[in-house]
Amino acid sequence: MSAIIDNTPSAIVWMQEELKLLDQRQLPQLVVYLQLDDVAAVADAIRQMVVRGAPAIGITAAYGVVIAARQRYAENRQTWQRDLEPDLELLAAARPTAVNLCWALQRMKTLVLTLEGDPFGALEAEAILIHQEDIAANQKMAGLGADLLVADSAVLTHCNAGALATGGVGTALGVIRAGFASGKIDQVFADETRPWLQGARLTAWELVQEQIPVTLLCEGAAARLMQQGKIGWVIVGSDRIAANGDVANKIGTLSLAVLARHFGVKMMVVAPSSTVDMQLASGDLIPIEQRGADELLELEGKRIAAEGAQAWTPAFDVTPAELVDVIVTERGVVWQPSLEKMKSLMG
Amino acid sequence: MSAIIDNTPSAIVWMQEELKLLDQRQLPQLVVYLQLDDVAAVADAIRQMVVRGAPAIGITAAYGVVIAARQRYAENRQTWQRDLEPDLELLAAARPTAVNLCWALQRMKTLVLTLEGDPFGALEAEAILIHQEDIAANQKMAGLGADLLVADSAVLTHCNAGALATGGVGTALGVIRAGFASGKIDQVFADETRPWLQGARLTAWELVQEQIPVTLLCEGAAARLMQQGKIGWVIVGSDRIAANGDVANKIGTLSLAVLARHFGVKMMVVAPSSTVDMQLASGDLIPIEQRGADELLELEGKRIAAEGAQAWTPAFDVTPAELVDVIVTERGVVWQPSLEKMKSLMG
């Protein structure tokens, strides 16, 4: 199939040897790029969610290594590889749940250890390759996922697994773009996705750019949406998939999976193979980030909850494989995921 | 058992023949009472959610009839009963889902038709009786519900079914108050309850007044809370219970009921018998209010969602009786509700 067109501004821009990130904290009101000049700024941008989404933070970290290595090499041409270690650790520690971050850093580190002389060209090429591979994987998954849909499908997505979360057209939103372009999807619902409102702020914005009509709902309304037969599929991304097919994704995904099973709706997870962590036997081993309570208790710096209340703010949850109907990767599609099938996929 | 103490300011105050409502739109930042001087203002206050919660809007409507009748009688002593008709209709149309509104209006109307001479005293007495009966029902339900809990229970509630939603200590929060006072409940979680944030703004505020520790979460996190075994019960109120035991309540309740069943958590619905509508055979006949899209797309007048996005904003959903473990009313407790059991309860 032809490539899916993407009108959304890129989350990550590498141009003239500089890294620029679209500041997603300011969307949808402002489209502002921040230039990141050193590794501390890159790690901070990941931590502060200037950039978010598992594939996007992997790509960002790869460029972060390029920036860090340039500086370390300029400081000391003999010890730069050793001096780079704390930079890699700083980037790895920025956010814990998405495995793409570690995956990209590991790939860059493997290359670092082979380099002699000025490392910039080789590392830049590798980071760009990681970026381009993600763009290609997005395109592949978009087609594979859309092929699973029947005509006139209505779908629900959660959080943002789109261009803003990846290098390309997105994972879940890539499938939705392809499905809409081919006429298979005629209605898109999006959870607003509390507390960070990725659905309301990012997914809705992306779909508006693409002229794909989008209807927001609060997470509490998803059950009624399914009860009324309004959707056939839930389509989401993932931050880490364990070897047995358990899926870590934005908090609220587990709820959708349980509801989907109860109401006879299908559950599709779309993620590149860089999201699959064959080192972890099951999802309960995936580290789940707890965000600050203020993300729930405040909105844009203004307190919305009663003073004195506490907050429980896991940023992700884990959906057991048995509640996932299909995982779509660029390597292929896995129905009813299991350890055997994931092993076979990842070869 | 002794009466549960309530430190929360009353949602509804009838004093010196005037109606004052705590403006719940301004909580938790401001505690402000509005005086309602005519029936249009009362209907508007219900519609705009100055006051909300099924029992509270029933009580408010009863006082609204007192105010309307006083004015109609002053205008024309012969025709006041007929002139009152549009006032009753105005109040009845203010919000569609909570049956307590119609129930209170019907009770006032029945009395209106028997009256001769100045109706004020009799109608005021009836409205105060409705108010006092709700206070007593709250106390009764608090004890009945708390009796169902075992020691060291942790519970999750949704929306606000507390003092702010009733005349007394609340329905679901009445049970939670009683459970906490008797040491049976040691941890209370509350959904923030999008889009209107009743949990974050009202329930958390009430529990802070009572010195009951409360932990807020977004609706999307409830599944993980249950998956981790952190709660034993979901305890909610209701806006209308059909004859077969189907329960209409704040959007998000159905989701909690499906999740609770999946994860082995019990589901308790606490509501006075004025919430039971034996005229409706099942929940799919309950009118479900759609609120304005702005309640989701904006927060305090500021746009939070991307421009161009639409919103689907049902204010309530319907939980089928088979997902409800127990309904607690002031008339008694109904396990595994059914038409037979509801008929027996309502006699």
Interface residues (C-beta under 8 A of the other chain):
Chain A: L27 P28 Q29 H158 F189 A190 D191 E192 T193 R194 P195 L197 A200 R201 L202 A204 W205 L207 V208 P213 V214 T215 L216 L217 C218 E219 G220 A221 A222 A223 R224 L225 Q227 K250 I251 G252 T253 L254 S255 V258 L259 H262 F263 L296 L297 L299 E300 K302 R303 I304 A305 A306 E307 G308 A309 Q310 A311 W312 T313 P314 D317 V318
Chain B: L27 P28 Q29 H158 F189 A190 D191 E192 T193 R194 P195 L197 A200 R201 L202 A204 W205 L207 V208 P213 V214 T215 L216 L217 C218 E219 G220 A221 A222 A223 R224 L225 Q227 K250 I251 G252 T253 L254 S255 V258 L259 H262 F263 L296 L297 L299 E300 K302 R303 I304 A305 A306 E307 G308 A309 Q310 A311 W312 T313 P314 D317 V318
